[in-house]
Amino acid sequence: EKSDESEELPMILSTLLYETKQTKVIITARSALGQPSIGGQVEHPYPLGPLTFANTVKLFANLCPHLHTPSERGLLSKTLVNEEDQEDLLPGARTINERTNMIFSQIGNGIPAKIEKAAYCISREDLTKLQQY
């Protein structure tokens, strides 16, 4: 079932792409938009698997509204990704430790849409707790 918002997106993108030059748009979604052409451009779906632990933390830090500066975001990444053997692991990896698994589950398990939701929904108090792991 399509919502009004999902029908508006192709119109907004079409306007943006027709009226600007050399604009690139990356959209993360569970499925393709299904539009044959938007603003004279063709959609190129690229299926992604989950992100690594380090990339999950970076995306979360960049989206979290409680982290205002690059240094705050960098500090969160350094604090959470502090074990080299864990940074390139994917959710559910055989060698993942309990700490990494717990952080992964709280910030979206490597799935960009879930990471975005976790970043925007986390309270300042829960973010402080997360930084103490």
BAFI-3210 file (N, C-alpha, C; in Angstrom, 3 decimals, decimal comma, padded with zeros to 6 digits):
// residues 133
n [1|2|3|4|5|6|7|8|9|10|11|12|13|14|15|16|17|18|19|20|21|22|23|24|25|26|27|28|29|30|31|32|33|34|35|36|37|38|39|40|41|42|43|44|45|46|47|48|49|50|51|52|53|54|55|56|57|58|59|60|61|62|63|64|65|66|67|68|69|70|71|72|73|74|75|76|77|78|79|80|81|82|83|84|85|86|87|88|89|90|91|92|93|94|95|96|97|98|99|100|101|102|103|104|105|106|107|108|109|110|111|112|113|114|115|116|117|118|119|120|121|122|123|124|125|126|127|128|129|130|131|132|133]
n.u [000,840|000,598|001,678|000,827|003,208|005,095|004,383|004,924|007,697|008,975|008,139|009,352|012,054|012,245|011,860|014,093|016,232|015,829|016,199|018,745|022,271|024,502|023,766|023,650|021,853|021,398|019,492|018,305|016,493|014,073|013,176|013,220|012,403|010,858|010,314|010,368|011,821|013,224|013,182|014,523|016,490|017,665|016,805|019,101|019,153|020,934|021,649|022,359|024,186|024,274|025,976|029,401|030,591|032,125|031,360|028,643|028,572|029,736|027,818|025,570|026,557|026,866|024,232|022,905|021,104|021,991|024,685|026,762|029,102|031,974|034,024|032,653|031,230|033,358|034,538|032,561|032,691|035,358|035,142|033,201|034,069|036,521|038,086|040,174|039,802|037,092|035,991|035,518|033,547|030,426|026,910|025,992|028,274|030,575|032,725|032,072|032,005|030,348|029,926|030,180|028,095|025,891|025,979|025,682|023,028|021,582|021,934|020,934|021,816|023,444|021,858|020,983|018,450|017,431|019,493|019,318|016,777|017,300|019,256|017,835|015,881|017,045|017,451|019,014|019,952|020,075|021,994|024,216|024,518|025,123|027,625|029,142|029,681]
n.v [-001,175|002,145|005,200|008,701|010,060|008,336|008,538|011,167|011,376|010,493|012,674|014,878|014,162|014,077|016,795|017,915|016,618|017,415|020,163|020,663|020,268|017,572|016,281|013,831|011,211|009,237|006,701|004,899|001,998|-000,596|-001,730|-001,290|001,875|001,593|003,134|003,910|006,062|008,913|012,264|012,260|010,480|007,171|004,684|002,878|000,187|-001,125|-003,805|-004,120|-005,675|-006,129|-003,524|-003,299|-003,499|-001,188|000,619|000,745|002,028|004,484|005,497|005,674|007,561|009,796|010,372|010,771|013,054|014,061|014,317|016,785|017,806|017,106|016,108|015,076|013,012|011,476|010,748|009,089|006,982|006,101|005,308|003,253|001,484|-000,065|-002,270|-003,865|-006,385|-006,564|-004,570|-005,016|-006,880|-008,481|-008,378|-011,122|-012,595|-015,272|-014,810|-012,611|-010,563|-010,359|-007,687|-006,163|-007,321|-006,571|-003,758|-003,530|-004,535|-002,532|-000,324|-000,801|-003,135|-003,156|-002,572|-000,085|001,426|000,722|001,616|004,355|004,847|004,076|005,972|008,411|007,969|007,444|008,338|011,041|010,152|007,341|007,304|008,173|005,981|004,028|004,911|004,180|001,485]
n.w [000,000|-000,911|000,505|000,885|001,205|000,027|-002,594|-003,126|-003,045|-005,565|-007,181|-005,943|-006,184|-008,978|-009,680|-008,359|-009,707|-012,377|-012,203|-011,261|-011,773|-012,126|-009,772|-007,299|-005,820|-003,025|-001,815|000,867|001,227|001,757|-000,551|-004,154|-005,744|-007,954|-010,174|-013,601|-014,655|-013,184|-013,089|-015,500|-015,017|-014,410|-012,086|-010,117|-008,465|-005,702|-003,962|-000,542|002,054|005,630|007,494|008,632|012,047|012,775|010,721|011,188|013,668|012,931|011,079|012,761|014,634|012,970|012,367|014,759|016,662|019,079|019,042|018,213|017,040|014,914|016,546|018,772|017,527|016,578|018,993|020,067|018,236|018,652|021,323|021,294|019,283|020,076|019,933|017,835|016,610|016,393|014,776|011,983|011,888|011,123|011,984|014,031|013,543|014,032|015,753|017,245|020,125|023,379|024,203|021,794|020,336|021,893|021,637|018,845|018,589|019,859|018,251|015,701|014,335|012,008|009,810|007,635|007,668|010,167|011,780|011,378|012,519|015,181|015,851|015,746|017,632|020,089|023,479|025,270|027,705|027,322|025,330|026,741|028,479|026,565|025,716|027,845|027,750]
ca.u [000,000|001,408|001,226|001,001|004,630|005,848|004,054|005,538|009,148|009,391|007,924|010,399|013,317|012,180|012,108|015,487|017,154|015,658|016,599|020,134|023,221|025,450|023,283|023,518|020,997|021,464|018,332|018,298|015,132|013,981|012,894|013,433|011,277|010,010|010,012|011,233|012,693|012,927|013,934|015,387|017,509|017,179|017,153|020,038|019,151|022,139|021,358|023,437|024,059|024,471|027,254|030,299|030,408|032,697|030,543|027,368|028,789|029,953|026,540|024,782|027,122|026,588|022,799|022,370|020,971|022,629|026,117|026,712|030,362|032,775|034,789|031,722|030,963|034,590|034,720|031,656|033,259|036,544|034,706|032,469|034,867|037,836|038,770|040,437|039,281|035,630|035,526|035,083|032,578|029,030|026,028|025,893|029,555|030,957|033,723|031,628|031,935|029,073|029,838|029,905|026,768|024,930|025,970|025,071|021,574|020,994|022,046|020,407|022,315|024,081|020,871|020,908|017,161|017,324|020,494|018,722|015,711|017,939|019,946|016,869|015,007|017,759|017,423|020,344|020,317|020,472|023,255|025,247|024,710|025,792|029,025|029,833|029,946]
ca.v [000,000|003,357|006,355|009,973|010,404|007,536|009,031|012,485|011,266|010,571|014,023|015,738|013,779|014,492|018,240|018,126|016,147|018,232|021,550|020,765|019,520|016,692|015,907|012,395|010,927|007,873|006,426|003,559|001,506|-002,058|-002,155|-000,255|002,792|001,038|004,157|003,697|007,221|010,017|013,446|011,914|009,547|005,821|004,140|001,751|-000,431|-001,852|-004,453|-004,097|-006,489|-005,287|-002,830|-003,786|-002,834|000,163|001,459|000,933|003,067|005,765|005,989|006,052|008,806|010,895|010,658|011,027|014,498|014,459|014,513|017,999|018,169|015,961|015,519|014,250|011,794|010,703|010,195|007,950|005,881|005,597|004,669|002,014|000,576|000,014|-003,553|-004,041|-007,638|-006,471|-003,490|-005,463|-007,964|-008,268|-008,930|-012,567|-013,249|-016,300|-014,303|-011,364|-010,701|-009,964|-006,221|-005,711|-007,803|-005,740|-002,430|-003,751|-004,684|-001,255|000,744|-001,141|-004,394|-003,017|-002,274|001,381|001,982|000,508|002,500|005,691|004,888|004,035|007,252|009,483|007,640|007,265|009,480|011,482|009,262|006,047|007,513|008,205|004,590|003,345|005,336|003,594|000,063]
ca.w [000,000|-001,016|001,272|000,180|001,249|-000,940|-003,927|-003,263|-003,214|-006,969|-007,713|-005,382|-006,832|-010,377|-009,695|-007,964|-010,748|-013,578|-011,974|-010,830|-012,590|-011,446|-008,450|-007,077|-004,681|-002,511|-000,985|001,449|001,369|001,724|-001,924|-005,170|-005,906|-009,002|-011,170|-014,761|-014,809|-012,269|-013,485|-016,624|-014,538|-014,169|-010,779|-010,118|-007,131|-005,323|-002,679|000,447|003,258|006,812|007,637|009,678|013,343|012,723|009,852|011,877|014,686|012,237|010,565|013,936|015,177|012,049|012,335|016,092|016,901|020,343|018,772|017,407|016,378|014,455|017,651|019,554|016,744|016,581|020,334|020,196|017,447|019,370|022,559|021,034|018,451|020,716|019,800|016,407|016,081|016,296|013,914|010,659|012,024|010,774|013,017|014,037|013,246|015,006|016,702|017,867|021,591|023,980|024,204|020,429|019,984|022,616|020,997|017,532|018,714|020,291|017,238|014,390|013,757|010,701|008,770|007,610|008,097|011,612|012,395|011,344|013,529|016,505|016,083|015,988|018,756|021,350|024,395|025,717|028,815|026,760|024,620|027,788|028,886|025,458|025,720|028,999|027,532]
c.u [000,890|000,815|001,409|002,475|005,427|005,544|004,676|007,028|009,574|009,197|009,012|011,738|013,349|012,479|013,574|016,442|017,025|016,260|018,037|021,012|024,143|025,053|023,166|022,712|021,181|020,286|018,485|016,848|015,151|013,706|013,119|012,204|010,312|009,588|010,920|012,226|012,242|013,808|014,899|016,497|016,867|017,673|018,079|020,055|020,428|021,877|022,580|023,144|024,227|025,863|028,099|030,031|030,918|031,841|029,160|027,495|028,981|028,644|025,642|025,261|026,816|025,116|022,228|022,297|021,595|024,133|026,243|027,971|031,082|033,559|033,894|031,432|032,194|034,850|033,801|032,212|034,463|036,157|034,067|033,276|036,296|038,592|038,937|039,822|037,760|035,156|034,990|034,044|031,178|028,165|025,961|027,174|029,933|031,868|033,313|031,549|030,615|028,868|029,454|028,496|025,684|024,831|025,301|023,550|020,905|021,025|021,730|020,933|022,850|023,147|020,642|019,577|016,982|018,315|019,936|017,647|016,307|018,594|018,964|015,990|015,728|017,677|018,857|020,852|020,798|021,777|024,410|025,550|025,471|027,285|029,815|030,104|031,409]
c.v [001,244|004,481|007,607|010,348|009,618|007,961|010,411|012,396|011,292|011,960|014,980|015,441|014,227|015,982|018,543|017,766|016,932|019,623|021,720|019,931|018,728|016,388|014,395|012,194|009,469|007,713|005,023|003,174|-000,015|-002,587|-000,979|000,643|002,297|002,044|003,948|004,847|008,294|011,183|013,169|010,951|008,194|005,344|002,939|001,135|-001,233|-002,504|-004,471|-005,093|-005,574|-004,652|-003,502|-003,007|-001,392|001,093|001,709|002,061|004,428|006,342|006,450|007,413|009,999|011,294|011,088|012,536|014,977|014,703|015,649|018,297|016,920|015,312|014,664|012,931|010,884|010,041|008,994|006,746|005,263|004,818|003,314|000,995|000,614|-001,311|-003,856|-005,305|-007,617|-005,510|-003,938|-006,575|-007,521|-008,833|-010,450|-013,318|-014,194|-015,750|-013,002|-011,559|-010,117|-008,450|-005,701|-006,107|-006,947|-004,345|-002,520|-003,759|-003,372|-000,184|000,257|-002,380|-004,278|-002,689|-000,757|001,973|001,836|001,390|003,917|005,823|004,918|005,378|008,363|009,230|007,547|008,534|009,849|010,562|007,898|006,157|007,532|006,788|003,803|003,676|004,719|002,102|-000,172]
c.w [000,000|-000,178|000,427|000,107|000,215|-002,363|-004,183|-003,560|-004,678|-007,584|-007,224|-006,049|-008,283|-010,515|-009,386|-009,102|-012,048|-013,402|-011,491|-011,745|-011,682|-010,000|-008,384|-005,808|-004,300|-001,563|-000,419|001,688|001,328|000,322|-002,865|-005,250|-006,978|-010,050|-012,375|-014,983|-013,830|-012,678|-014,627|-016,246|-014,258|-012,810|-010,956|-008,722|-006,899|-003,970|-001,766|001,553|004,448|006,813|008,713|010,959|013,292|011,864|010,444|012,900|014,022|011,717|011,709|014,472|014,275|012,033|013,675|016,379|018,208|020,180|017,768|016,602|015,872|015,599|018,555|018,835|016,736|017,923|020,551|019,440|018,153|020,621|022,292|020,241|018,971|020,676|018,310|015,830|015,916|015,203|012,557|010,710|011,622|011,897|012,899|013,720|014,387|016,098|017,400|019,386|022,109|023,938|022,828|020,012|020,640|021,975|019,632|017,651|019,105|019,213|015,827|013,708|012,326|009,557|008,752|008,081|009,608|012,369|012,468|012,422|014,936|016,834|016,433|017,210|020,101|022,202|024,766|026,835|028,282|025,957|025,610|028,278|027,831|025,445|026,865|028,842|027,283]
res [e|k|s|d|e|s|e|e|l|p|m|i|l|s|t|l|l|y|e|t|k|q|t|k|v|i|i|t|a|r|s|a|l|g|q|p|s|i|g|g|q|v|e|h|p|y|p|l|g|p|l|t|f|a|n|t|v|k|l|f|a|n|l|c|p|h|l|h|t|p|s|e|r|g|l|l|s|k|t|l|v|n|e|e|d|q|e|d|l|l|p|g|a|r|t|i|n|e|r|t|n|m|i|f|s|q|i|g|n|g|i|p|a|k|i|e|k|a|a|y|c|i|s|r|e|d|l|t|k|l|q|q|y]
***
